[in-house]
Amino acid sequence: MTNLAKLRISKGKTQEQMAKLLGIGVSTYNQYENAQRSIPYDVAKKVAELLEVKIEEIFLPTRFTVSKTSNQTETA
């Protein structure tokens, strides 16, 4: 069971209730919950609001941009 599913259940909500509150289909919500489909940011934000948690508590970033700069001069 995913963290999203555990949190949803702990708040006493069904997938059907969440889908209705989000204005999406139950199958779409199920795919979000089971990580079978990427969740748009606006939907993720609404999910966090409905479950009364910070978005970071449910969803982790899937991409990181790493910028590496070097101010060192190499010497041989």
Backbone as XML, in Angstrom:
<?xml version="1.0"?>
<chain id="A" units="angstrom">
  <residue number="1" name="MET">
    <atom name="N" x="0.847" y="-1.178" z="0.000"/>
    <atom name="CA" x="0.000" y="0.000" z="0.000"/>
    <atom name="C" x="0.895" y="1.243" z="0.000"/>
  </residue>
  <residue number="2" name="THR">
    <atom name="N" x="0.563" y="2.202" z="-0.823"/>
    <atom name="CA" x="1.364" y="3.420" z="-0.927"/>
    <atom name="C" x="1.087" y="4.354" z="0.249"/>
  </residue>
  <residue number="3" name="ASN">
    <atom name="N" x="1.989" y="5.313" z="0.431"/>
    <atom name="CA" x="1.788" y="6.302" z="1.489"/>
    <atom name="C" x="0.506" y="7.090" z="1.267"/>
  </residue>
  <residue number="4" name="LEU">
    <atom name="N" x="0.208" y="7.386" z="0.010"/>
    <atom name="CA" x="-1.017" y="8.119" z="-0.298"/>
    <atom name="C" x="-2.239" y="7.310" z="0.116"/>
  </residue>
  <residue number="5" name="ALA">
    <atom name="N" x="-2.240" y="6.025" z="-0.178"/>
    <atom name="CA" x="-3.366" y="5.165" z="0.197"/>
    <atom name="C" x="-3.504" y="5.103" z="1.718"/>
  </residue>
  <residue number="6" name="LYS">
    <atom name="N" x="-2.392" y="4.933" z="2.425"/>
    <atom name="CA" x="-2.427" y="4.874" z="3.892"/>
    <atom name="C" x="-2.972" y="6.165" z="4.476"/>
  </residue>
  <residue number="7" name="LEU">
    <atom name="N" x="-2.518" y="7.283" z="3.937"/>
    <atom name="CA" x="-2.979" y="8.581" z="4.436"/>
    <atom name="C" x="-4.466" y="8.773" z="4.148"/>
  </residue>
  <residue number="8" name="ARG">
    <atom name="N" x="-4.878" y="8.426" z="2.938"/>
    <atom name="CA" x="-6.298" y="8.551" z="2.568"/>
    <atom name="C" x="-7.173" y="7.729" z="3.507"/>
  </residue>
  <residue number="9" name="ILE">
    <atom name="N" x="-6.765" y="6.494" z="3.759"/>
    <atom name="CA" x="-7.528" y="5.602" z="4.636"/>
    <atom name="C" x="-7.553" y="6.148" z="6.058"/>
  </residue>
  <residue number="10" name="SER">
    <atom name="N" x="-6.415" y="6.678" z="6.517"/>
    <atom name="CA" x="-6.362" y="7.217" z="7.881"/>
    <atom name="C" x="-7.282" y="8.422" z="8.053"/>
  </residue>
  <residue number="11" name="LYS">
    <atom name="N" x="-7.574" y="9.104" z="6.949"/>
    <atom name="CA" x="-8.485" y="10.254" z="6.980"/>
    <atom name="C" x="-9.933" y="9.830" z="6.739"/>
  </residue>
  <residue number="12" name="GLY">
    <atom name="N" x="-10.160" y="8.520" z="6.573"/>
    <atom name="CA" x="-11.516" y="8.005" z="6.418"/>
    <atom name="C" x="-12.152" y="8.271" z="5.069"/>
  </residue>
  <residue number="13" name="LYS">
    <atom name="N" x="-11.318" y="8.427" z="4.042"/>
    <atom name="CA" x="-11.854" y="8.702" z="2.715"/>
    <atom name="C" x="-11.654" y="7.496" z="1.801"/>
  </residue>
  <residue number="14" name="THR">
    <atom name="N" x="-12.591" y="7.319" z="0.875"/>
    <atom name="CA" x="-12.473" y="6.262" z="-0.125"/>
    <atom name="C" x="-11.873" y="6.857" z="-1.396"/>
  </residue>
  <residue number="15" name="GLN">
    <atom name="N" x="-11.444" y="5.981" z="-2.298"/>
    <atom name="CA" x="-10.951" y="6.464" z="-3.594"/>
    <atom name="C" x="-12.076" y="7.180" z="-4.343"/>
  </residue>
  <residue number="16" name="GLU">
    <atom name="N" x="-13.275" y="6.681" z="-4.213"/>
    <atom name="CA" x="-14.425" y="7.297" z="-4.882"/>
    <atom name="C" x="-14.654" y="8.721" z="-4.371"/>
  </residue>
  <residue number="17" name="GLN">
    <atom name="N" x="-14.554" y="8.900" z="-3.049"/>
    <atom name="CA" x="-14.739" y="10.235" z="-2.477"/>
    <atom name="C" x="-13.646" y="11.190" z="-2.949"/>
  </residue>
  <residue number="18" name="MET">
    <atom name="N" x="-12.416" y="10.711" z="-2.950"/>
    <atom name="CA" x="-11.307" y="11.558" z="-3.388"/>
    <atom name="C" x="-11.484" y="11.960" z="-4.851"/>
  </residue>
  <residue number="19" name="ALA">
    <atom name="N" x="-11.832" y="10.995" z="-5.688"/>
    <atom name="CA" x="-12.015" y="11.284" z="-7.110"/>
    <atom name="C" x="-13.103" y="12.332" z="-7.314"/>
  </residue>
  <residue number="20" name="LYS">
    <atom name="N" x="-14.200" y="12.193" z="-6.596"/>
    <atom name="CA" x="-15.305" y="13.145" z="-6.729"/>
    <atom name="C" x="-14.880" y="14.545" z="-6.286"/>
  </residue>
  <residue number="21" name="LEU">
    <atom name="N" x="-14.176" y="14.623" z="-5.162"/>
    <atom name="CA" x="-13.707" y="15.918" z="-4.662"/>
    <atom name="C" x="-12.702" y="16.571" z="-5.603"/>
  </residue>
  <residue number="22" name="LEU">
    <atom name="N" x="-11.943" y="15.747" z="-6.320"/>
    <atom name="CA" x="-10.937" y="16.251" z="-7.252"/>
    <atom name="C" x="-11.507" y="16.501" z="-8.645"/>
  </residue>
  <residue number="23" name="GLY">
    <atom name="N" x="-12.713" y="15.992" z="-8.896"/>
    <atom name="CA" x="-13.332" y="16.166" z="-10.201"/>
    <atom name="C" x="-12.692" y="15.300" z="-11.277"/>
  </residue>
  <residue number="24" name="ILE">
    <atom name="N" x="-12.244" y="14.108" z="-10.874"/>
    <atom name="CA" x="-11.614" y="13.175" z="-11.811"/>
    <atom name="C" x="-12.268" y="11.810" z="-11.674"/>
  </residue>
  <residue number="25" name="GLY">
    <atom name="N" x="-11.977" y="10.919" z="-12.590"/>
    <atom name="CA" x="-12.519" y="9.569" z="-12.528"/>
    <atom name="C" x="-11.833" y="8.740" z="-11.452"/>
  </residue>
  <residue number="26" name="VAL">
    <atom name="N" x="-12.554" y="7.764" z="-10.943"/>
    <atom name="CA" x="-12.003" y="6.879" z="-9.920"/>
    <atom name="C" x="-10.787" y="6.129" z="-10.464"/>
  </residue>
  <residue number="27" name="SER">
    <atom name="N" x="-10.867" y="5.692" z="-11.713"/>
    <atom name="CA" x="-9.735" y="4.957" z="-12.287"/>
    <atom name="C" x="-8.498" y="5.844" z="-12.391"/>
  </residue>
  <residue number="28" name="THR">
    <atom name="N" x="-8.696" y="7.117" z="-12.691"/>
    <atom name="CA" x="-7.569" y="8.050" z="-12.752"/>
    <atom name="C" x="-6.965" y="8.223" z="-11.368"/>
  </residue>
  <residue number="29" name="TYR">
    <atom name="N" x="-7.806" y="8.419" z="-10.366"/>
    <atom name="CA" x="-7.299" y="8.556" z="-9.002"/>
    <atom name="C" x="-6.545" y="7.292" z="-8.582"/>
  </residue>
  <residue number="30" name="ASN">
    <atom name="N" x="-7.092" y="6.143" z="-8.902"/>
    <atom name="CA" x="-6.454" y="4.881" z="-8.566"/>
    <atom name="C" x="-5.068" y="4.790" z="-9.197"/>
  </residue>
  <residue number="31" name="GLN">
    <atom name="N" x="-4.946" y="5.232" z="-10.435"/>
    <atom name="CA" x="-3.648" y="5.220" z="-11.110"/>
    <atom name="C" x="-2.665" y="6.171" z="-10.436"/>
  </residue>
  <residue number="32" name="TYR">
    <atom name="N" x="-3.136" y="7.321" z="-9.982"/>
    <atom name="CA" x="-2.268" y="8.242" z="-9.235"/>
    <atom name="C" x="-1.790" y="7.585" z="-7.947"/>
  </residue>
  <residue number="33" name="GLU">
    <atom name="N" x="-2.721" y="6.984" z="-7.240"/>
    <atom name="CA" x="-2.417" y="6.389" z="-5.939"/>
    <atom name="C" x="-1.444" y="5.215" z="-6.062"/>
  </residue>
  <residue number="34" name="ASN">
    <atom name="N" x="-1.512" y="4.503" z="-7.162"/>
    <atom name="CA" x="-0.653" y="3.340" z="-7.363"/>
    <atom name="C" x="0.563" y="3.640" z="-8.240"/>
  </residue>
  <residue number="35" name="ALA">
    <atom name="N" x="0.839" y="4.921" z="-8.443"/>
    <atom name="CA" x="2.009" y="5.381" z="-9.210"/>
    <atom name="C" x="2.048" y="4.797" z="-10.619"/>
  </residue>
  <residue number="36" name="GLN">
    <atom name="N" x="0.878" y="4.635" z="-11.216"/>
    <atom name="CA" x="0.798" y="4.137" z="-12.583"/>
    <atom name="C" x="0.622" y="5.282" z="-13.574"/>
  </residue>
  <residue number="37" name="ARG">
    <atom name="N" x="0.480" y="6.478" z="-13.037"/>
    <atom name="CA" x="0.256" y="7.657" z="-13.867"/>
    <atom name="C" x="0.818" y="8.857" z="-13.127"/>
  </residue>
  <residue number="38" name="SER">
    <atom name="N" x="1.475" y="9.748" z="-13.852"/>
    <atom name="CA" x="2.010" y="10.963" z="-13.231"/>
    <atom name="C" x="0.861" y="11.864" z="-12.811"/>
  </residue>
  <residue number="39" name="ILE">
    <atom name="N" x="1.019" y="12.459" z="-11.658"/>
    <atom name="CA" x="-0.037" y="13.333" z="-11.145"/>
    <atom name="C" x="0.339" y="14.791" z="-11.407"/>
  </residue>
  <residue number="40" name="PRO">
    <atom name="N" x="-0.553" y="15.540" z="-12.034"/>
    <atom name="CA" x="-0.263" y="16.954" z="-12.277"/>
    <atom name="C" x="-0.128" y="17.709" z="-10.952"/>
  </residue>
  <residue number="41" name="TYR">
    <atom name="N" x="0.703" y="18.738" z="-10.950"/>
    <atom name="CA" x="0.962" y="19.491" z="-9.731"/>
    <atom name="C" x="-0.315" y="20.026" z="-9.107"/>
  </residue>
  <residue number="42" name="ASP">
    <atom name="N" x="-1.209" y="20.576" z="-9.908"/>
    <atom name="CA" x="-2.429" y="21.160" z="-9.341"/>
    <atom name="C" x="-3.292" y="20.109" z="-8.652"/>
  </residue>
  <residue number="43" name="VAL">
    <atom name="N" x="-3.318" y="18.901" z="-9.190"/>
    <atom name="CA" x="-4.079" y="17.814" z="-8.567"/>
    <atom name="C" x="-3.372" y="17.362" z="-7.287"/>
  </residue>
  <residue number="44" name="ALA">
    <atom name="N" x="-2.054" y="17.256" z="-7.332"/>
    <atom name="CA" x="-1.283" y="16.863" z="-6.149"/>
    <atom name="C" x="-1.484" y="17.863" z="-5.015"/>
  </residue>
  <residue number="45" name="LYS">
    <atom name="N" x="-1.503" y="19.135" z="-5.374"/>
    <atom name="CA" x="-1.723" y="20.183" z="-4.371"/>
    <atom name="C" x="-3.110" y="20.052" z="-3.742"/>
  </residue>
  <residue number="46" name="LYS">
    <atom name="N" x="-4.102" y="19.779" z="-4.558"/>
    <atom name="CA" x="-5.478" y="19.621" z="-4.062"/>
    <atom name="C" x="-5.593" y="18.375" z="-3.177"/>
  </residue>
  <residue number="47" name="VAL">
    <atom name="N" x="-4.919" y="17.284" z="-3.558"/>
    <atom name="CA" x="-4.913" y="16.067" z="-2.746"/>
    <atom name="C" x="-4.362" y="16.383" z="-1.360"/>
  </residue>
  <residue number="48" name="ALA">
    <atom name="N" x="-3.244" y="17.095" z="-1.319"/>
    <atom name="CA" x="-2.630" y="17.462" z="-0.034"/>
    <atom name="C" x="-3.577" y="18.311" z="0.804"/>
  </residue>
  <residue number="49" name="GLU">
    <atom name="N" x="-4.262" y="19.238" z="0.169"/>
    <atom name="CA" x="-5.227" y="20.077" z="0.885"/>
    <atom name="C" x="-6.368" y="19.233" z="1.454"/>
  </residue>
  <residue number="50" name="LEU">
    <atom name="N" x="-6.901" y="18.334" z="0.645"/>
    <atom name="CA" x="-8.015" y="17.484" z="1.084"/>
    <atom name="C" x="-7.617" y="16.577" z="2.244"/>
  </residue>
  <residue number="51" name="LEU">
    <atom name="N" x="-6.368" y="16.118" z="2.233"/>
    <atom name="CA" x="-5.894" y="15.219" z="3.289"/>
    <atom name="C" x="-5.224" y="15.973" z="4.439"/>
  </residue>
  <residue number="52" name="GLU">
    <atom name="N" x="-5.209" y="17.302" z="4.325"/>
    <atom name="CA" x="-4.708" y="18.188" z="5.375"/>
    <atom name="C" x="-3.253" y="17.923" z="5.749"/>
  </residue>
  <residue number="53" name="VAL">
    <atom name="N" x="-2.416" y="17.803" z="4.710"/>
    <atom name="CA" x="-0.983" y="17.629" z="4.901"/>
    <atom name="C" x="-0.241" y="18.507" z="3.893"/>
  </residue>
  <residue number="54" name="LYS">
    <atom name="N" x="1.055" y="18.658" z="4.106"/>
    <atom name="CA" x="1.874" y="19.369" z="3.135"/>
    <atom name="C" x="2.101" y="18.464" z="1.940"/>
  </residue>
  <residue number="55" name="ILE">
    <atom name="N" x="2.178" y="19.064" z="0.777"/>
    <atom name="CA" x="2.359" y="18.297" z="-0.450"/>
    <atom name="C" x="3.621" y="17.434" z="-0.388"/>
  </residue>
  <residue number="56" name="GLU">
    <atom name="N" x="4.663" y="17.941" z="0.268"/>
    <atom name="CA" x="5.926" y="17.206" z="0.376"/>
    <atom name="C" x="5.801" y="15.934" z="1.214"/>
  </residue>
  <residue number="57" name="GLU">
    <atom name="N" x="4.797" y="15.867" z="2.058"/>
    <atom name="CA" x="4.594" y="14.685" z="2.893"/>
    <atom name="C" x="4.034" y="13.506" z="2.091"/>
  </residue>
  <residue number="58" name="ILE">
    <atom name="N" x="3.463" y="13.795" z="0.942"/>
    <atom name="CA" x="2.876" y="12.740" z="0.120"/>
    <atom name="C" x="3.722" y="12.459" z="-1.118"/>
  </residue>
  <residue number="59" name="PHE">
    <atom name="N" x="4.072" y="13.530" z="-1.807"/>
    <atom name="CA" x="4.724" y="13.389" z="-3.099"/>
    <atom name="C" x="6.172" y="13.846" z="-3.028"/>
  </residue>
  <residue number="60" name="LEU">
    <atom name="N" x="7.066" y="12.992" z="-3.482"/>
    <atom name="CA" x="8.476" y="13.339" z="-3.564"/>
    <atom name="C" x="8.777" y="13.805" z="-4.979"/>
  </residue>
  <residue number="61" name="PRO">
    <atom name="N" x="9.728" y="14.710" z="-5.127"/>
    <atom name="CA" x="10.086" y="15.129" z="-6.492"/>
    <atom name="C" x="10.566" y="13.929" z="-7.305"/>
  </residue>
  <residue number="62" name="THR">
    <atom name="N" x="10.154" y="13.875" z="-8.548"/>
    <atom name="CA" x="10.576" y="12.769" z="-9.401"/>
    <atom name="C" x="11.792" y="13.138" z="-10.229"/>
  </residue>
  <residue number="63" name="ARG">
    <atom name="N" x="12.064" y="14.413" z="-10.315"/>
    <atom name="CA" x="13.232" y="14.860" z="-11.065"/>
    <atom name="C" x="13.983" y="15.898" z="-10.246"/>
  </residue>
  <residue number="64" name="PHE">
    <atom name="N" x="15.272" y="15.835" z="-10.338"/>
    <atom name="CA" x="16.110" y="16.826" z="-9.687"/>
    <atom name="C" x="17.049" y="17.403" z="-10.736"/>
  </residue>
  <residue number="65" name="THR">
    <atom name="N" x="17.215" y="18.694" z="-10.704"/>
    <atom name="CA" x="18.179" y="19.325" z="-11.584"/>
    <atom name="C" x="19.399" y="19.616" z="-10.740"/>
  </residue>
  <residue number="66" name="VAL">
    <atom name="N" x="20.491" y="19.023" z="-11.122"/>
    <atom name="CA" x="21.716" y="19.211" z="-10.370"/>
    <atom name="C" x="22.660" y="20.030" z="-11.221"/>
  </residue>
  <residue number="67" name="SER">
    <atom name="N" x="23.100" y="21.110" z="-10.658"/>
    <atom name="CA" x="24.039" y="21.967" z="-11.356"/>
    <atom name="C" x="25.360" y="21.898" z="-10.616"/>
  </residue>
  <residue number="68" name="LYS">
    <atom name="N" x="26.393" y="21.524" z="-11.319"/>
    <atom name="CA" x="27.696" y="21.408" z="-10.696"/>
    <atom name="C" x="28.618" y="22.434" z="-11.327"/>
  </residue>
  <residue number="69" name="THR">
    <atom name="N" x="29.127" y="23.303" z="-10.494"/>
    <atom name="CA" x="30.066" y="24.301" z="-10.982"/>
    <atom name="C" x="31.360" y="24.150" z="-10.227"/>
  </residue>
  <residue number="70" name="SER">
    <atom name="N" x="32.419" y="24.520" z="-10.863"/>
    <atom name="CA" x="33.725" y="24.402" z="-10.240"/>
    <atom name="C" x="34.487" y="25.694" z="-10.413"/>
  </residue>
  <residue number="71" name="ASN">
    <atom name="N" x="34.941" y="26.222" z="-9.325"/>
    <atom name="CA" x="35.749" y="27.423" z="-9.364"/>
    <atom name="C" x="37.219" y="27.086" z="-9.135"/>
  </residue>
  <residue number="72" name="GLN">
    <atom name="N" x="37.514" y="25.806" z="-9.123"/>
    <atom name="CA" x="38.872" y="25.375" z="-8.882"/>
    <atom name="C" x="39.618" y="25.255" z="-10.197"/>
  </residue>
  <residue number="73" name="THR">
    <atom name="N" x="40.887" y="25.576" z="-10.143"/>
    <atom name="CA" x="41.747" y="25.409" z="-11.307"/>
    <atom name="C" x="42.565" y="24.153" z="-11.108"/>
  </residue>
  <residue number="74" name="GLU">
    <atom name="N" x="42.514" y="23.279" z="-12.104"/>
    <atom name="CA" x="43.285" y="22.049" z="-11.987"/>
    <atom name="C" x="44.741" y="22.321" z="-12.302"/>
  </residue>
  <residue number="75" name="THR">
    <atom name="N" x="45.616" y="21.719" z="-11.510"/>
    <atom name="CA" x="47.045" y="21.841" z="-11.783"/>
    <atom name="C" x="47.631" y="20.448" z="-11.920"/>
  </residue>
  <residue number="76" name="ALA">
    <atom name="N" x="48.599" y="20.337" z="-12.786"/>
    <atom name="CA" x="49.220" y="19.033" z="-13.008"/>
    <atom name="C" x="50.576" y="18.967" z="-12.392"/>
  </residue>
</chain>
